[in-house]
Amino acid sequence: LKRPPARAPCRPSGAARRCALPAAAMTSTEGGSHPAGHADRLSTTGDDVVNQRQSFRKNRSVSKTGMTDKPTVVKGGGCFGFCKPKPPVEEVDVVLVGGGVMSATVGLMLKQLEPSWKIVIYERLGAMAEESSNGWNNAGTGHSALCEPNYTPGNAEKVDVSKAITVNENWQLSRQYWTYLKNQNLLKDPNTFIDVTPHCTFAHGEDQIGWLKARYSALKDHPLFKGMEYTDDPAKLREWAPLMMEGRAASDKIALSRCKVGTDVDFGQLTRELGKAFMAKGGNLLLFHTVTGLKKQADRWLVTVSKNDLGAKVQQVRSKFVFVGAGGWALLLLQKSKIPEIRGFMGFPISGEFLVCQNPDVVSKHPNKVYGKAAIGAPPMSVPHLDKRIIGGKHMILFGPFAGFSPRYLKTGSLMDLFKSIRLHNLIPAAAAGLQNLDLTVYLMKQLLASDNAKFAELQNFVPSAKPQDWLKVTAGQRVQIMKKDPKKVGILQFGTEVVAASDGSICGLLGASPGASTAVQVALDVLTKCFGNTHMKKWEPTLKTMIKSYGTKLSDNKALYQSIHAETAAALNIK
């Protein structure tokens, strides 16, 4: 018998060159992590299978798009959306406009109260919390008035703390609702969005120190502010705020108050978690859907939605209730609704800028959120603060905000937003508000013209040892300050939050800014009360009391209940 001829040896010349073996016996020369295939894994050759294809010109049966070998059969109307038939109007119970923390909170709460209702959130961008609720677009403070000076105006003789108590009460509602969601397994891990961060108030100079002492004396014995501390002792200050004391002159007169129960909140992450819970309960979230029209039809609203689909590119839904939580665009949409309650309202957009430090050696020296007093006459949102932040899991420090200007009502809005909002009915109130606040125009111009060196000098008031190379500038979100009619002053500039609702409660929207996201639960409850009336609220009351144990009461009037609830929420959310 003759012996079979020997096979030629394999040549290691590329992934596509194989030994002349049966297919079942072929093996890869580059797969895995073995050393022999290292060069082939880094770069493929021209004869590699992934670089080979048949000629497109030889394929006579290819489809019009070139994706398949099947001939394309086009059916339906013309090639443009306006040529195609519109889909039938869809009937829903609730429409929420905007995928921020407010719509997410209202939508989830309604879905828990009325599981059978058909509720849909429309968001124009590709994810929830891409505008004002995004972690980079707000201060991330769990606003509870533990440290914010604008909630406690006054001087060394007297300080008004009534607003601070109100803000803290509202914050407790948020803690309770998030605890309920955690216990229902709808918020999986609170530490992904909330973190213990002491809140401090910074006083610089004798006048501010006198005010801070008066503020501390007025709040320290109140149940909601229990545990507040004060010091002007240099050794204690170095313990509390090492970064702020590093390199500071011994003659510099400063003081701090501190509350250890403060928090930092990534409202972007919280919003996404609320969105998941909303969908888990049966709600519908639709991204890349832009609400462009609102028209009243009998007792319902016809909502027009623009979307880049392959059909008519527009959809209409008919809803019993509409909530407009679209940030700055809420004003434009409410104007389209033509409800009389929106007459006289106009918005003035203000952007912001933060200085950000990501140097771990610097970040590790600052564990707090520290709020200072704004300059006399400056708007409340300009209160300077040096904040320890966690955004997307990254630890950093933010300082600011410095004001800027853009006519957009959203960070991704249109340059025409401000001009689109102008109406005959809001010109006089806006002019009156502007004339009363000409000094704010001067303030804004100074901020816009401020150089990098000027901004760095402001930072050094808080961090004397700061190095310019450690701090970069980041543009924050858009805020739309409300100008509205006033019976006494004709028109006023409003810095807080405003809920505007139709008289029949069928539509409402949220305008304004601070304290915003921190009080989302309180705003949601007030929206439900204003828009759904006593019949629904009485029906929902038992469930609401399960969600929020203090519902219908004031915690500041019940010390024992507050202590119990505070301990429960602290344990559930892993905070203090």
C-alpha positions in Angstrom: 0.0 0.0 0.0 1.2 3.5 -0.8 1.4 6.0 2.0 -0.8 9.2 1.4 1.1 12.3 0.5 2.0 14.6 3.4 -0.1 17.8 3.8 1.6 21.1 3.4 2.2 22.9 6.7 -0.1 25.8 7.8 1.3 29.3 7.1 0.6 31.9 9.8 -0.1 34.6 7.3 -3.5 36.0 8.3 -6.9 35.1 9.7 -8.4 34.2 6.3 -5.6 31.7 5.3 -6.4 28.3 6.6 -4.9 24.8 6.1 -6.7 22.6 3.5 -8.6 20.7 6.1 -12.3 19.8 6.2 -14.5 22.6 7.4 -15.2 20.9 10.7 -11.5 20.7 11.4 -10.8 24.4 10.8 -9.8 26.5 13.8 -9.2 30.2 14.3 -5.7 31.5 14.4 -6.6 34.7 16.2 -9.5 34.0 18.7 -9.1 34.3 22.4 -6.0 35.7 24.0 -3.2 33.3 23.0 0.1 35.0 21.9 0.2 33.4 18.4 -2.8 35.4 17.3 -1.9 38.7 18.8 -0.8 40.4 15.6 -3.9 39.2 13.7 -6.2 40.5 16.5 -4.7 44.0 16.3 -5.1 44.4 12.5 -6.9 42.5 9.8 -5.5 42.0 6.3 -7.2 42.5 3.0 -8.0 38.8 2.6 -9.7 38.5 6.0 -13.4 37.4 5.7 -14.7 40.6 7.3 -13.1 42.6 4.4 -14.6 40.6 1.6 -17.9 41.1 -0.2 -19.5 40.5 -3.5 -20.0 43.3 -6.0 -23.2 45.3 -5.5 -23.5 45.9 -9.2 -24.0 42.2 -9.9 -27.0 41.9 -7.6 -30.0 42.5 -9.9 -32.7 41.8 -7.2 -31.4 44.1 -4.5 -34.0 46.2 -2.7 -34.2 50.0 -3.1 -32.4 50.5 0.2 -29.8 47.9 -0.5 -30.4 46.1 2.7 -32.0 42.8 1.3 -32.2 40.8 -1.9 -36.0 41.1 -2.0 -37.5 43.7 -4.4 -39.0 46.7 -2.6 -42.8 47.1 -2.9 -43.8 50.6 -1.7 -47.3 50.8 -0.3 -49.3 53.7 1.1 -49.4 57.4 0.5 -46.7 59.8 -0.8 -43.1 60.0 0.2 -43.6 62.9 2.7 -45.4 62.7 6.0 -48.0 65.3 5.2 -49.1 63.1 2.2 -49.8 60.2 4.4 -53.0 59.5 6.4 -52.9 60.5 10.0 -53.5 57.8 12.6 -56.7 57.9 14.6 -56.9 60.0 17.7 -55.9 58.0 20.8 -57.8 58.3 24.0 -55.9 58.5 27.3 -56.6 59.6 30.8 -53.4 61.7 31.6 -50.7 63.3 29.4 -47.5 64.5 31.1 -45.2 66.8 29.0 -41.5 66.5 29.7 -39.4 63.8 31.2 -38.1 65.6 34.2 -38.4 65.0 37.9 -41.8 66.8 38.2 -43.5 64.8 35.4 -42.0 61.5 36.7 -43.2 62.2 40.3 -46.7 63.3 39.2 -47.0 60.4 36.7 -45.9 57.7 39.2 -48.1 59.0 42.0 -51.2 59.1 39.7 -50.4 55.6 38.4 -50.2 54.3 42.0 -53.5 56.1 42.9 -55.3 55.0 39.7 -53.7 51.8 38.3 -56.3 51.5 35.6 -55.7 54.9 34.1 -53.9 55.2 30.8 -51.0 57.6 31.5 -48.3 58.7 29.1 -45.2 60.9 29.4 -43.9 62.6 26.3 -40.2 63.5 26.2 -38.6 65.4 23.2 -35.1 64.1 23.9 -33.6 60.6 23.9 -33.7 60.1 27.7 -35.3 61.4 30.8 -33.7 64.1 32.9 -31.6 65.7 30.1 -32.6 69.3 30.9 -33.1 71.0 34.4 -33.2 67.7 36.3 -29.8 66.6 35.0 -27.1 66.4 37.6 -25.0 69.0 35.8 -27.9 71.4 35.3 -28.8 72.1 39.0 -27.2 72.5 42.4 -28.0 69.0 43.5 -28.9 70.2 47.0 -31.6 68.5 48.9 -33.1 71.9 49.7 -34.2 71.8 53.3 -33.2 75.3 54.3 -30.4 73.9 56.6 -27.9 76.2 55.0 -29.4 78.4 52.3 -29.2 82.1 53.4 -32.0 83.3 51.0 -34.6 81.5 53.1 -33.6 83.4 56.2 -33.4 87.1 55.5 -32.5 89.5 58.3 -29.6 90.9 60.2 -27.8 90.5 63.5 -30.9 91.9 65.3 -33.6 89.7 63.8 -33.9 86.9 61.3 -37.1 85.7 59.6 -37.1 81.8 59.6 -40.6 81.2 58.4 -39.7 80.3 54.9 -36.9 78.0 56.1 -39.4 76.0 58.1 -41.7 75.8 55.1 -39.0 74.5 52.8 -37.8 72.0 55.4 -41.4 70.7 55.8 -41.7 70.2 52.1 -38.4 68.4 52.0 -39.6 65.9 54.6 -42.5 64.9 52.1 -39.9 64.0 49.5 -38.0 61.8 52.0 -41.2 60.0 53.0 -42.3 59.3 49.4 -38.9 58.0 48.4 -38.9 55.8 51.5 -42.3 54.4 50.5 -41.0 53.7 47.0 -37.9 52.0 48.4 -40.1 49.8 50.6 -42.2 48.9 47.6 -39.0 47.9 45.7 -39.7 50.7 43.2 -36.4 52.5 44.1 -33.8 49.7 44.2 -30.8 51.5 45.7 -31.2 55.0 47.1 -27.4 55.4 47.3 -27.4 55.8 43.5 -29.0 59.2 43.9 -28.8 60.5 47.4 -25.7 60.8 49.7 -25.1 62.2 53.2 -23.4 65.6 52.8 -23.3 68.1 55.7 -24.9 71.5 54.9 -23.0 74.6 56.1 -23.7 78.3 56.1 -20.7 80.5 55.5 -20.3 84.0 57.1 -17.5 86.3 56.1 -16.9 89.5 58.0 -18.4 90.9 61.2 -21.8 91.8 59.7 -22.4 88.4 58.2 -21.2 86.7 61.4 -23.7 88.7 63.4 -26.5 87.6 61.0 -25.3 83.9 61.2 -25.4 83.9 65.0 -28.9 85.3 64.9 -29.9 82.7 62.3 -28.4 79.9 64.4 -30.2 81.1 67.6 -33.6 81.2 65.8 -33.3 77.7 64.3 -31.3 75.5 66.7 -34.2 74.6 69.0 -36.7 74.0 66.2 -37.5 70.2 65.8 -36.8 70.3 62.1 -33.3 71.8 62.6 -32.3 69.8 65.6 -28.5 69.2 65.8 -27.5 72.5 64.0 -24.0 73.6 65.2 -22.2 76.9 65.1 -18.5 77.8 65.4 -16.1 80.7 64.7 -13.2 78.8 66.4 -10.3 78.4 63.9 -9.5 74.9 65.2 -13.1 73.7 64.8 -13.3 75.4 61.4 -10.3 73.5 60.2 -12.0 70.3 61.4 -15.3 71.1 59.6 -13.9 72.6 56.4 -10.2 71.9 55.9 -10.2 73.1 52.3 -11.7 76.4 53.1 -9.2 77.1 55.9 -6.1 76.0 54.0 -4.1 79.1 53.2 -6.5 81.5 54.9 -5.1 84.5 56.8 -5.4 84.3 60.6 -7.0 87.8 60.5 -9.8 86.7 58.2 -13.1 86.8 60.2 -15.3 83.8 59.2 -17.9 81.5 60.9 -19.9 78.4 59.9 -23.1 76.7 61.0 -23.4 73.0 60.2 -26.2 70.4 59.9 -24.9 66.9 59.6 -28.3 65.6 58.2 -27.8 67.5 54.9 -27.8 65.6 51.5 -26.5 65.8 48.0 -29.0 64.5 45.4 -28.4 63.5 41.8 -31.8 64.5 40.6 -31.0 63.1 37.1 -30.5 59.6 38.5 -33.5 59.9 40.7 -35.7 60.9 37.7 -34.5 57.9 35.7 -35.3 55.6 38.7 -38.8 57.2 39.0 -39.2 56.7 35.3 -38.4 53.0 35.6 -40.9 52.7 38.5 -43.6 54.5 36.4 -43.1 52.0 33.5 -43.1 49.1 36.0 -46.5 50.2 37.2 -47.9 50.3 33.6 -47.2 53.9 32.6 -46.0 54.6 29.1 -42.9 56.7 28.4 -42.3 57.9 24.8 -39.0 59.4 23.9 -38.3 61.6 20.8 -41.9 62.8 21.0 -42.4 66.6 21.0 -45.8 68.1 22.1 -46.5 71.0 19.7 -50.1 71.8 20.3 -52.8 71.9 23.0 -56.5 72.5 22.1 -59.5 72.3 24.4 -62.3 70.0 23.1 -65.3 70.0 25.4 -64.0 68.5 28.7 -60.8 67.1 27.2 -57.6 68.3 25.6 -56.5 67.4 22.1 -52.7 67.1 22.3 -50.7 67.2 19.1 -47.4 65.3 19.2 -44.6 65.6 16.6 -42.4 62.5 16.0 -40.0 61.5 13.3 -41.8 58.2 12.4 -42.3 56.7 9.0 -46.0 57.7 8.8 -47.6 61.1 9.0 -44.9 62.3 11.5 -47.7 63.6 13.8 -50.0 62.0 16.3 -53.0 63.3 18.3 -54.2 62.1 21.7 -57.2 63.2 23.6 -56.7 63.4 27.4 -58.8 64.2 30.4 -55.8 65.8 32.2 -52.6 67.4 31.0 -49.6 68.3 33.2 -46.9 70.5 31.6 -43.6 69.8 33.4 -41.4 70.9 30.4 -39.1 73.2 32.2 -38.8 76.6 30.5 -41.0 75.4 27.6 -43.9 75.1 30.0 -44.7 78.7 29.5 -44.8 78.4 25.7 -47.0 75.3 25.8 -49.4 76.9 28.3 -49.7 79.9 26.1 -50.7 77.6 23.2 -53.4 76.2 25.4 -54.9 79.7 25.6 -56.2 79.2 29.2 -57.0 82.7 30.7 -54.8 81.9 33.7 -51.6 82.1 31.7 -52.3 85.7 30.6 -49.8 88.2 31.9 -47.0 85.7 32.4 -43.7 86.0 30.7 -40.3 84.4 31.3 -36.8 85.8 31.4 -34.2 83.1 30.8 -30.9 83.0 32.7 -28.2 80.4 32.2 -25.5 79.5 34.7 -21.9 78.4 34.9 -20.1 76.4 37.6 -16.4 76.0 38.3 -15.6 72.3 38.7 -12.7 70.6 40.5 -12.1 66.9 39.9 -8.7 66.6 41.6 -9.1 63.8 44.2 -6.5 65.4 46.5 -8.6 68.6 46.6 -12.0 66.9 46.7 -11.1 64.8 49.7 -10.6 68.0 51.8 -14.2 69.2 51.3 -17.0 67.0 52.6 -19.8 69.7 52.7 -22.2 71.9 50.8 -21.3 75.4 51.9 -23.7 78.3 51.1 -22.6 81.9 51.5 -24.6 85.1 51.4 -25.3 86.7 48.0 -24.2 90.3 47.4 -26.8 92.9 48.4 -29.4 93.2 45.6 -28.4 90.0 43.8 -31.1 87.5 42.9 -31.6 84.4 45.2 -30.4 82.0 42.6 -27.0 83.7 42.6 -26.2 82.6 46.2 -22.6 81.4 46.0 -22.0 77.9 47.2 -19.1 75.4 47.3 -20.6 72.0 47.0 -19.3 68.4 47.4 -21.1 66.6 44.6 -21.5 63.1 43.3 -22.7 63.0 39.7 -22.8 59.7 37.9 -20.8 58.2 40.7 -18.0 60.8 40.2 -16.9 62.8 43.3 -16.2 66.4 42.7 -16.6 70.0 43.9 -18.7 72.7 42.2 -18.5 76.4 42.9 -20.9 79.0 41.6 -23.2 79.7 40.0 -22.1 82.6 37.7 -25.0 84.0 35.7 -25.1 84.0 31.9 -27.7 84.8 29.3 -29.3 83.0 26.4 -32.7 83.6 24.9 -33.4 79.9 25.0 -35.9 78.6 27.5 -34.2 75.2 27.5 -30.5 74.3 27.2 -31.4 72.5 24.0 -34.2 75.0 23.1 -34.5 77.6 20.3 -32.8 81.0 20.1 -36.3 82.3 19.4 -37.9 81.0 22.7 -37.9 84.4 24.4 -39.4 86.2 21.5 -42.0 83.5 20.9 -43.4 84.1 24.4 -44.1 87.8 23.8 -47.8 88.6 23.8 -49.8 91.9 24.1 -51.1 90.7 27.5 -47.7 90.2 29.1 -45.8 93.3 27.7 -47.0 95.7 30.4 -46.3 93.4 33.4 -42.9 92.4 31.9 -42.0 96.1 31.4 -43.1 97.0 35.0 -41.1 94.1 36.4 -38.1 95.2 34.4 -38.2 98.8 35.5 -38.4 97.7 39.1 -35.3 95.5 38.7 -33.0 97.6 36.6 -30.2 96.9 39.1 -30.5 93.2 38.2 -29.7 94.1 34.6 -26.5 95.8 35.9 -25.7 92.7 38.0 -26.3 90.4 35.0 -24.1 92.5 32.8 -21.3 92.4 35.3 -21.6 88.6 35.5 -21.5 88.3 31.7 -18.4 90.5 31.4 -16.5 88.9 34.3 -13.2 87.5 33.3 -11.8 84.2 34.3 -9.5 86.0 36.8 -12.5 87.7 38.3 -14.3 84.4 38.7 -11.2 82.8 40.2 -11.0 85.6 42.7 -14.6 84.9 43.8 -13.6 81.2 44.3 -10.6 82.2 46.5 -13.0 83.8 49.0 -14.1 80.2 49.7 -10.9 78.4 48.8 -7.8 80.6 49.4 -5.4 77.9 48.3 -7.2 77.2 44.9 -5.1 76.6 41.8 -6.5 77.7 38.5 -5.5 74.5 36.7 -7.7 72.5 39.1 -10.9 74.3 38.2 -12.7 74.2 34.8 -15.8 76.0 33.6 -19.0 74.0 32.9 -22.3 75.5 31.6 -25.3 74.6 33.8 -28.9 74.5 32.9 -31.4 77.2 31.8 -33.6 78.9 34.4 -36.6 80.9 33.4 -37.5 83.5 36.0 -41.2 84.4 35.9 -42.6 87.9 35.4 -46.3 88.2 36.1 -49.2 90.6 36.8 -49.5 92.0 40.3 -52.4 94.1 41.6 -50.2 96.5 43.5 -47.1 96.7 41.4 -48.6 96.0 37.9 -45.8 93.4 37.3 -43.3 91.6 39.4 -40.3 89.3 39.0 -40.8 86.0 40.8 -37.9 83.8 41.9 -39.8 80.8 43.3 -42.0 78.1 41.8 -45.5 78.8 40.4 -48.2 76.3 39.5 -50.6 77.7 36.9 -53.8 75.7 36.4 -57.0 76.1 34.4 -60.1 76.9 36.5 -61.6 73.5 35.7 -58.4 71.7 36.7 -58.0 69.9 33.4 -54.5 71.3 32.7 -51.8 72.8 34.8 -48.1 73.6 34.4 -45.1 74.3 36.6 -43.2 77.6 36.1 -40.2 79.1 37.8 -37.1 77.6 39.6 -35.9 77.2 43.2 -36.4 75.2 45.3 -37.7 73.1 42.4 -36.8 69.4 42.4 -36.3 69.0 46.1 -40.0 69.8 46.7 -41.3 67.7 43.8 -43.5 65.6 46.0 -45.1 68.7 47.7 -45.7 70.2 44.3 -47.2 66.9 43.0 -49.6 66.8 46.0 -50.6 70.4 45.5 -51.2 69.7 41.8 -53.5 66.8 42.6 -55.4 68.8 45.2 -55.9 71.8 42.8 -56.8 69.8 39.7 -58.7 66.8 40.9 -60.9 68.3 43.7 -62.4 66.9 46.9 -64.0 63.8 45.3 -60.8 62.3 44.1 -58.7 63.5 47.1 -61.1 61.9 49.6 -60.9 58.6 47.7 -57.1 58.8 47.5 -56.5 59.9 51.1 -55.9 56.5 52.6 -53.4 55.6 49.9 -51.7 59.0 50.2 -51.4 58.5 54.0 -49.7 55.1 53.3 -47.3 56.8 51.0 -46.6 59.8 53.2 -47.3 59.3 56.9 -47.5 63.0 57.7 -50.0 63.7 54.9 -52.5 66.4 55.9 -50.4 67.5 58.9 -47.4 69.7 59.8 -44.4 67.9 61.2 -43.3 71.1 62.9 -46.4 70.9 65.1 -45.7 67.2 66.1 -42.2 66.7 67.4 -42.7 63.0 68.2 -44.1 62.2 64.8 -41.3 64.1 63.1 -38.6 62.2 65.1 -40.3 58.9 64.2 -40.6 59.6 60.5 -37.1 61.1 60.3 -35.5 58.0 61.8 -37.5 55.8 59.5 -36.6 57.7 56.3 -33.0 57.9 57.3 -32.7 54.2 57.7 -34.5 53.4 54.5 -32.5 55.9 52.4 -29.2 55.3 54.2 -28.9 59.0 55.2 -29.1 60.9 58.4 
